[in-house]
Every structure is written in structure tokens, then in C-alpha cells.
Amino acid sequence: MAGTVFKYGDSVDTDVILPARYLALYEPADLAAHCLEDLDADFSRRVRPGDILVAGENFGCGSSREHAPIAIKASGIACVVAASFARIFYRNAINIGLPILESPEAAEAVKSGDRLEVEVAKGEIRNLTDGAVYHTGGFPDFIGGIMAAGGLLASIAGKASGRD
Amino acid sequence: MGMTMTRKILAAHSPGGSAEEGGIIDARLDLVLGSDVTTPIALMEMRRYGLDSVFDPDRVVLVMDHFTPNKDIQAARNCARVREFAARHRIRHFYDVGCMGIEHALLPEAGLIAPGDLVIGADSHTCTYGALGAFSTGVGSTDMAYGVVTGKSWFRVPPAIRVELRGALRGHAGGKDVILALIGRIGVDGARYRALEFLGEGVVSLSMDDRFAVCNMAIEAGAKNGIFPVDAVTREYLENRLDREYPAVVGDPDAPYSSTVVVNLSELEPLAAAPPLPSNVRKAGEFAGLPIDQVVIGSCANGRLGDLRVAAGIIRGNKIAKGVRCLIIPATQRIYLDALREGLIEDFIAAGAAVSTPSCGPCNGGHLGVLADRERCVSTTNRNFVGRMGAIDSEIYLAGPAVAAASALAGTLAVPD
């Protein structure tokens, strides 16, 4: 599945991804309505399921609020591609099953509005607009296991019901 | 090859007793923390997966501090949800309005953190407890939920940066200036995925409140954790708070560091960080004369008694400038009471400042001092991102309590004499 790129700069922080004035909300659809509002007021209106978010270094820095990756996922974003991720956002995305890929090359070259096709398991990003292909390193087995289980809690929910 | 303080703590909590740098461990947790903002999502996720158990009710801490006393109906419902969970699972350390404080000031004060502990909290400033020689880091709500149920969390063992503190703090420079100096040098991702270990002869000149302010903002350099060694200052702080034995966590002399950054404390002057990033650091004097609308003295970075004493020392006997709202928010009930008994609260109120019950309040634009369009605030909080304290084009200049207090009197960003 291919999606249209929304591209932003370095150090996109969780306060602009999901402003604190909405932190009392927690239903995914409610959060999606305010996703990236302080950076791109039109984002929630323009984004379509399957679209791709591309950004520079240190994406998701700042607060640990899981509201931020939940808002992005509920917006329909299929994958976030960034030059690098802030570590709490990186964990949160993996834990809730929001696909992410770290590719400084793609983050540099891809433009807003490009059509991208992403295969997260293979770590492959194909730019359908200009034909470029990018490969990222895979995830360590432990993290791959969490992703394969469908998120961190899914991994223990399965174990719990399987035993007692 | 020796081991860093960070790696030693992770190894001690790892099933095999070892922690190789770069490897992933499934570590045992000493404490799991959540707030009124992050716990509701953790509980929602637990419900979704049919999980309703707590690994140890004495090792889960729930603090109602962000939107409390509740700012609106939704915030009140969130607290009610957490309150019900805490009662049902007999969570011993549940802190509600009247006995609470901002979590990262409250937990050390309440004696819940010991050197060598491994702590996660669903709040990015959980890294604060490294000031006591603990490994402590912020996570999201799902990690919190996993920790609450299993008592475990996964970590990649990080490489570390050695921050060598030389000389001694003097004048109006404090812990906030130490960490701003570092972030100004290495940037908001200069320590991404890494530990920051604060070492050197200068450590002894930092009070516990200074060290809390330093570790609090380790995350603002992207760090996984910040940590200080345990010394006489730490032991004195813990003496009447902690009722258990703790290891003296000491890094090995030959521990490997990916790099070393030297901060000369003797040369440090009061600093400020201009919006929109904590790394836009200059000497506060370079911003002198910038008109301001609000001053906030509080937060998990600088709302402790030492910070209030610094502010009161400058404000006492003077008047807050006309047109400036000066908000003072003691970080915990205990700090509030101590400040009251010392006469600091009277100093603030007589000067025309507003004093609030403990709360995260305006720091993340929640309530109790949100900014209007184009308003400017000097704040002892820890983030100056776009829209952090209110309107998108409002501005936050981060500084320590001395600069904040002097600015409140001047009506412009100012450095104390």
C-alpha cells in the first residue's frame, strides 16, 4: 500500500504532536483530531489512511506522553520515517504497534507530497515518485518479537491466557 | 574493562546479573510510577488485554499532579479512574490532593528512592532520581502498564557520556545553569540513547536540589538517564528519609565513556534558554531588557525549598513589576509548609506574587497560568517548546530561580546583582 508524504523538520516534539491542552483526552479518535495541530493546523483534515510521516532528527522528543504516537496511529499514518527518533517515542511506537523506520537518507531526500511504499518487516522504503529505494537496518530480535506479537501488552496477554 | 554506574545498576537488576553495552535486558524494577495524565491510558490498555493485576502494590506509585486540583471534568474523571484502581489494588503510595506533590520532587522527599534502585515512570522527567544515584528513566503508558503487571521492563544498555564537573558553583549560578550549559553545548539530541554520568571534583559543590535540577533535564539532551555518584551530600539527604540499606554505586575508574564533556562550574554564570528549544542557551544577561508578562517559579526542575529560598532572597522587601504575573508553585506540600514556616510565602505574597498549591500547573500549558498570544514568560520549568505553556506564539525563556525572581521585579528578563 502506498501513501502520500507529510514531511517536517528536526526535533518535532510531543508537545506539537499532541498539545498538552488535550492530554485529558485518551480515546484515539479524539486525539487524532488534534494531531500535529500546532505544527500543521491542516494535518488532521488532509491526512488519509496509509499516508506516511517523514521527519528529521530526534522525532518525538520531549514528553513521554503516549497520546502522541496514539494520535499519529489513529490519524491513519501507516509509518513514521525519520532520520532518528527520541528514545521514549521509539519505545512507545513499538509498544503500541505504530510502524517506524530510521533512515537518515530517506528523511533527507523524500519530499512532501511524494508517494512512498514502505515494507516495515523488510526495512524497505520505495519512493514511487522518483524511483529511489532505501534500506534500513532491521530491528533486534527482542523488539521484532514485540512487534510480531502486536505490541508489548499483547505479548503478555497471550502468555497469561495460555497458562493459568 | 570497568563498568559505568548506569551499567552496574542495570546488571544488578538483570536476570543473568550482567548487562553488555548495546544488549537488551529484561530487568527487574524497584518502582513503577504513573501520574493522572499517563495512568488512565495504562489502565485502558490493561483493560483491553484483560490484565488487572499489580506485581507489588507497595512498588507502584500513583501521583495526581498534572491537572490537579482538577482543571476540568475530563481531568476529574481521569483522577477518579486512578483513585478507584488504587483503592481496589491497595496501592500504598497513592498521592492525592492534600498529600501530594509534583511526582519528581515528591518521591525522593518521601524516601521512595534509594541509590542503586531501578525506576521507571510514565513521565519523561522520571530521570530526576539519578541525582540520588538511581537508574531512573521515563517511559510511556504501555511500558508503565507492563511494569505494573510484571514488575519488569526491557532496556537497551546504553553507552555513557562522562560530564566532568570542575571547580565549584558560585554567585547566582545553580543546578539549572549547569544543565543548561551542558544542553547548550551538546544539543537536544546530544545524549540520545545514552546515559549522562556527572563526575568530578565539582560534584560536591552541588546541593541535592541542584542535582535534582541537573538530572531532571537530562531528557532535554535526549538522554536515557542522568546519574550522580553517592557522596556525603546524598547520604545527608537520605538520612531521615530512607529506612532501608542501599549500595554505594561507584563507577569503575576504567569504565568506558563514549565521550567526555567538561563543565567548569567556577566560570558558570546565570543562563537562559530562548524558545523553542532548551538548547538555545546564552548568558541570561544577553536577553536582559526583554519585556515579559509572566514569571513561573516551580516545577519538578526548580520548585524545591532551595529554589524558593533563592527566589525569596531576591524578592523579599521588593514589589513584582506592574504588568507581570509572578506565579510561585512549591513542588510538594512539605516544601509549601517549610516555606510557610520560614516566612518565604509571606515574602512572596507581600511582594505581589501569587502562590499556588503544588501542581505541574502551567509547565505544560495545563492550567494555573496559561499564556495568551505573543505573551512571554521567564520560567524555571524545563521545556520551552512551541505552545508548551499556551498559545502557539507565546514564548518561554527557561532559567533558574535567581534569574526568574530578578525578572519578576524588573518586568523584563534580568540578572540579579
Interface residues (C-beta under 8 A of the other chain):
Chain A: S11 D13 D15 V16 P19 A20 R21 L23 A24 L25 Y26 D38 L39 E57 N58 C61 G62 S63 S64 R65 E66 H67 P69 I70 S84 A86 R87 I88 R91 N92 N95 I96 P140 F142 I143 G151 L152 L153 A154 I156 A157 A160 S161
Chain B: I24 V37 T38 P40 I41 M44 E45 M46 R48 Y49 G50 L51 H66 F67 K71 D72 Q74 A75 N78 A122 D123 S124 T126 G138 V139 G140 S141 T142 D143 A145 Y146 V149 T150 W154 R156 V188 D189 R192 Y193 I219 G222 K224 L277 N364 G365 G366 V370 R383 F385 V386 G387 R388 I392
